[in-house]
Amino acid sequence: MIWKDAGREKRSPGRTGWSAKTSRSQRPEAPLSGQCVITREITVVKGVFAPGHLGELTQVVPFEMVDEVLAECGAVQQRLRKLPARVVVYLLNAVTLFEECGYPAVWRKLTAALEALPLPTVTATALWHARTRLGVHPMRGLFDLLRGPASAVRTAGARWAGLLVVAIDGTYLDVADDADVRARLGKGANQYTAASGYPQVLLVALVACGTRAVIDAVFGPRKPGEPVLGRRLLRSLHQGMVVLLDRGFATDAFLHTVAGTGADFLARLSAVRKPPVLRRFDDGSFLSQISTVQVRVIECEITIATTAGRHSGV
């Protein structure tokens, strides 16, 4: 750490706790009446991988939080290695930001500001072994600490009618095509062949619509599908939320379970669904029932304009 004092540059000693303080005699003049002096003390981790060296990640995820998670999971390294466990956590977070890069390329981006320091030589194999040693538990623990809507009561667009607006949706991610992964996940199929493409992981997330912050997420094989995997997200739903759902989640069982959490929902139904009409309202919508849940059904025609033309559906 470097700080300025009376036009002179000073460098702090290389120890765990650094303090950027100056005495009254070192300052060019004493504070005027009615002024105050603010002293800021910053503690950083020792070593070449100190916070600030690993980019913005260490600003978003403080090293104290990472150390606490590693200690709770029993994942702190037993001996000094080229890649301490803390650094591997930041590496895996950086991998998610540079999905198109391999581990060595991400490592170079992560340590680009450290060229003048005596960094150890790290190979792709070493990075892979470091990730394997760390395991999944520290990353899961860190996610549990950071996840949430990240919005205040007055955050614009975060709420509607006093309800926090959230959404559940899924996507598929390609993963390594090797024997162990194929045995766990299988491979996709199409009309021409029994197996095609890379094995895929199904990721289903609960997201706050106003901030796009991830509240919860689960992943697993493509089968048995989004509604079944998505049930694990219902642990994070509660009264005071309205959750948006596409037609893939609009099964009787899923909507019944969502209603049981106390959250409201707005789900898109397929046009082939014909829920019973219990009572018509003046605006054309009607009261109906799905499973044991009373719902209001709104029929509307949606038109989407694309480069291929306009597409409409009810």
Secondary structure, 3 states (H helix, E strand, C coil): CEEEECCEEEECCCCCEEECCCCCCCCCCCCCCCCCCCCCEEECCCCCCCCCCCCCHHHHCCHHHHHHHHHHHCCCCCCCCCCCHHHHHHHHHHHHHCCCCCHHHHHHHHCHHHCCCCCCCCCHHHHHHHHHHHCCHHHHHHHHHHCCCCCCCCCCCCEECCEEEEEEEEEEEECCCCHHHHHHHCCECCCCCCCECCCEEEEEEEEECCCCCEEEEEEECCCCCHHHHHHHHHHHCCCCEEEEECHHHCCHHHHHHHHHCCCEEEECCCCCCCCCCCEECCCCCEEEEECCEEEEECCCCEEEEECCEEEEEC
